Amino acid sequence: MVAEAPGPINFTMFLTIFGDRIAGTDEEDVIVNAFNMYDEGEGKCREETLKRALTTWGEKFSEAEVEEALSEAPIDNNGLIDIKKFANILTKGAEEEEGG
């Protein structure tokens, strides 16, 4: 966290960085890079592949958590998620992605 500070760390800076960590906000490029391991071409990944990953590895999600996490995902008719758009939604929100 110290390396992320844009300058000397004072109490306010510490709270800001710590708050971002607790809120779970990562930069969009960090999220895109994480999802890129599931890229099946053209910057898209299968919804089922991502669901399986979220319920199998690391801090496992429940089915309800997976459904909530993917509820805003831009999924096309082939069941593919646009990785970059999804990362944008995760970091900025669905309304801002849609221009609202």
C-alpha positions in Angstrom: 0.0 0.0 0.0 2.9 2.4 0.8 4.1 2.1 -2.8 0.7 3.2 -4.1 0.8 6.5 -2.3 1.3 9.4 -4.7 3.3 11.3 -2.0 4.3 11.3 1.6 1.9 9.3 3.8 -0.1 11.3 6.3 -3.2 10.1 8.1 -5.6 11.3 5.4 -3.6 9.5 2.7 -3.5 6.3 4.8 -7.2 6.4 5.3 -7.8 7.0 1.6 -5.6 4.1 0.5 -6.9 1.8 3.2 -10.5 2.7 2.3 -9.9 1.8 -1.3 -8.5 -1.5 -0.3 -11.4 -2.3 2.0 -14.0 -1.3 -0.6 -12.2 -3.7 -3.0 -11.8 -1.1 -5.7 -9.0 -2.0 -8.1 -8.0 -0.1 -11.2 -9.7 -1.1 -14.4 -6.5 -2.4 -15.9 -5.9 -4.7 -12.9 -9.3 -6.2 -13.4 -8.9 -6.6 -17.1 -5.5 -8.3 -16.7 -7.0 -10.7 -14.2 -9.9 -11.6 -16.5 -7.5 -11.9 -19.5 -6.5 -15.3 -18.4 -10.0 -16.4 -19.4 -10.0 -14.6 -22.7 -11.2 -17.0 -25.4 -10.6 -14.5 -28.2 -11.7 -11.0 -29.1 -11.5 -9.9 -25.5 -14.4 -12.2 -24.4 -14.7 -15.0 -22.0 -17.5 -17.6 -21.4 -19.9 -16.9 -18.6 -19.7 -20.5 -17.5 -15.9 -20.4 -17.4 -15.9 -17.4 -15.1 -18.6 -18.9 -12.9 -16.6 -22.1 -12.5 -13.5 -20.0 -11.6 -15.3 -17.9 -9.0 -16.7 -21.0 -7.3 -13.6 -23.2 -7.5 -10.4 -21.2 -6.8 -9.3 -18.7 -4.2 -11.9 -17.2 -2.0 -14.8 -19.2 -3.3 -18.1 -17.5 -4.2 -21.4 -19.0 -3.4 -23.9 -19.5 -6.3 -25.8 -16.4 -5.0 -22.6 -14.4 -4.9 -21.7 -15.4 -8.5 -25.2 -14.5 -9.8 -24.9 -11.1 -8.1 -21.4 -10.5 -9.4 -22.4 -11.4 -13.0 -25.8 -9.7 -12.9 -24.4 -6.6 -14.6 -22.0 -8.4 -16.9 -22.4 -7.6 -20.6 -23.3 -11.1 -21.9 -24.0 -11.6 -25.5 -26.3 -14.2 -27.1 -23.4 -16.7 -27.2 -22.9 -16.5 -23.4 -19.7 -14.5 -23.8 -18.7 -11.6 -21.5 -16.9 -8.6 -22.9 -14.0 -8.4 -20.5 -13.1 -4.7 -21.0 -16.8 -3.6 -20.7 -17.3 -5.8 -17.6 -14.2 -4.3 -15.9 -15.4 -0.8 -16.7 -18.8 -1.7 -15.1 -17.1 -3.1 -12.0 -15.0 0.0 -11.5 -17.4 2.7 -12.6 -20.9 1.2 -12.4 -23.4 0.1 -15.0 -25.1 3.5 -15.2 -21.9 5.3 -16.1 -21.0 2.6 -18.6 -24.3 3.2 -20.4 -23.7 6.9 -20.4 -26.2 7.8 -17.6 
